[in-house]
Amino acid sequence: MSRTPAVSRRLLLGSAAATGALAAGIGAAAPSAAASDEAPRRRPGQKSMIGVPFAAHRTVRVAVIGLGNRGGSMITGWAAVPGCTVTAVCDIRADRAERAADRLESKGRPRPAAYGGSADSYARMLRRDDIDLVYIATPWEFHYEHGRAALLSGRHAVVELPIATELRQLWDLVDTSERTRRHLLLSENCNYGRNELAMLKAAHDGLFGDITNGHGGYLHDLRELLFSDTYYTDSWRRLWHTRSTASFYPMHGLAPIAAAMDVNRGDRMTTLRATTTAPKGLADYRARFVPRDHPSWKETYINGDLVTCMIETARGRTIRAEHDVSSPRPYSRINTLAGSRGIVEDYAGPAPTGARIYVEPDHSGHTWRDFETYRKEYDHWLWRKVGDDAANNGGHGGMDYVLQWRTVQLMRAGLVPDIDVYDSAAWCSPVPLSVTSLARGGRPVEIPDFTRGAWRERRPGLDSEPTDMPPVG
């Protein structure tokens, strides 16, 4: 089985030459420490970032690295949050940066400085003194380098999924966050979904009894987009399917389930076993719909259509996390949580919420009920406060904006982040660990304890108490 190759530092920001080199298989990975017996030791004076609040900011000044589909769609949301301004934007394609600046200016926002045109453009941008937070939305292979650079420049970082693709990189981001005393968090918008937050609050209130298992994933038919010549710049996302067997993107389903189970807050993920189906979907789609002169015909796909990770926790719970973007199917993040007194399943039918529930003693007769009544009861205060604005200012049903609003609010009010670097590393660890487990015939591998023992301590997370956005001005 193929391991995810290391990416050269000189290939930052995703040039066409860089992506072509990756497709050719350049850059073999160092042996993984996936089953490491113990956590790396902290350096003298290095301390945990658990419970460390942001310094209070009157205004949060955001810089954006990566202005493709994701980054380009998120900049208006950052600019719309009260007390937040986008001061700089960067993409290796200078025209993208200029267009992003034009868009914000056309909406009456201050025009951000635009950087681009070379692989080190982001480094020049990070020399500015008017940046508090760096939002990173480049292709996966560059997240580690850009996130680490943001921390070393003295800024906090919000990184799109995953924060890194190798285990040593995840550990280094944890250590770099601790050494710089800056937060790095995964931009996991699904943790701020309305159903997901209501599920979390219901679980913490004991609605499902003792939680025993959960099921989450990312099941999204991306075949048409993967073969598009324009959607993913330089086909970067499709090319990952030619060079790695990893579960690339399970976090959208895994992270909300882990949060509801208090992972890193009284429990932790301990082992992972991965299985995979054969890689059939992309080649079949190409044979039916892609012209023979398309560059993709030179590619061989090795990533299985469905990669499943079975995860066990210290408290004896199980989580099944799935990833499939190569098969014809409706979209689903699954979002299933079960316990001794009931179960909730999302993406389960035509009900108004899209979710169904069965809990005792409320229900009987082996008949599902709509989640709507319970979502109203357990609706998170964030959705009660900003839900009306969310859909108008962000995608994915508004959860993008809720994440952005909450991040800015935490920084402006000087609060502890809902999601920290330890959560982010744990949720992303199935990416490299799935490769290791598959290479070992599906045998279990250890999941590192990125908290270095602090997971045993109960502490708040996404189940936060209501707080206000500080007034602007």
Phi, psi and omega in degrees: 000144182280141171267157176289122182286152173291151180249128182298142179300330184285355180263018184298149175078004164077049177289163179299322179296321180297312183294324176297321179295321179295321179298329180281354177089019181287136174097084179280144182281149170289157179305136183282149174261036190301326182251037182300140185284332183211159180288147174302145180287145174288148174289159178306130180085351181282131184230161180297153173260004178295129178077006180275120180282159168294147165293139182293135179241132174295314176229138176263119182258117188254137169246144184242129173247118180100112186234036173283214184300313184285305182298320180295329180278341185269342187295324180291328176295316177301316183291338182276343182289132179302130178081017179234141176220143176269113185264338182205146177227150185213138172206147180300334174270107187300328181294328177295316180298318180294319179294322178296318178297319177300318183297314179295319180296322180293339178266010177084014178266156175302140181285123178284156172292139183250131179235145178171180176101347180207165183291341180257015181301321181295325180293322176295321179296321183290354175280351180293158180253013181241042179232130175250327186222135177249123176258126189244121182224041176273174174303156188308319187294350182251357185298317181299311182298316182289320178295317179296318180297321179298315179298315182293338177277358178092016181249155169283159183224137169245119189242131175295167188286139343276164180290338178195162184247357179234151183296318180297328177291320178298315178298320182293323177293322175300311182293321180293322175298316180294320183288322183274347184060036176238146181274141168233126181225147178290133178280063184271087182298331183294337174296339180256012174294150185296313178296318183296317180291323177294320177300315179300312182295321178296319179296316181290339176275356178088012184302322183264010183074213176282118181293131181244328184200161178211165185214123179212165180180191177225099181245102191213115180289100181255012189303314181298317180290324180297328180265002175291144178275355185236336190289305176260111185307129180058023178057031189300323184286322178295324183294336174299330180288348178266351188225003179210150176260010189293157162281099193292325200211049182278355192296328182303324177265324183293314188299313178297324178293316179298320179295318179295333178271003181060037174298133186072006180223044183125349175212166174208156175282132187247318181222157180222134172237132183244143170230161180212150171270174178291150178279089184250326194297313184291317179296322179294316179298316179301317181297328184269331192231352186250127180302149185293340179271006179287142182303335183296341181290350175271359187260150172241126185265127183244348181280125181299151181298313179240115174253124183245131177246122173262118186244134176249152180245167181297333181267013174082015176272163176233146175230129173255117182244128185238153175220126177205113175239010188247002185243151176285113181194155173293157181293141175201142168251003172071295175047069178243132178225131185226150178210193186289346182235007177162185187208148170233139178230125176265168181053047189240014178149191188274006180302154183307322180275346186080001183234157178228159188214152173212112181224145175263144008267008184296326189238155176203177176080014176056038183237126178293152173236158177291147182283352192303313181301319182285327177295322177296319181293320185253016180304128184291147183299332178298319179287327176294327184275315187239007182301323181295330180272339192300309184293335180281342186240001181200161182274187178055046176073010178104349184290337174300313182291323178300317176299315181294315180300314182294320179298314180295317179300316179301318181287321182288326182271353180069046183253167177282135182295149176293322182242130181241183184294332181287317173301313184299317180293317181297314182294331180270349183298333176299340178299299178286327184292329177296323178298314181296315180297317179297321179295338179260021177074025179085010178289154182291147173235153181284141173262123183298152172267094183291342179278350183056048174098345184284354180298337182291341185274130175288137179202158181292160175213241180287345177273060187279162174277149181299134175218158182263155168288127178304146180296147179271134177097000000 
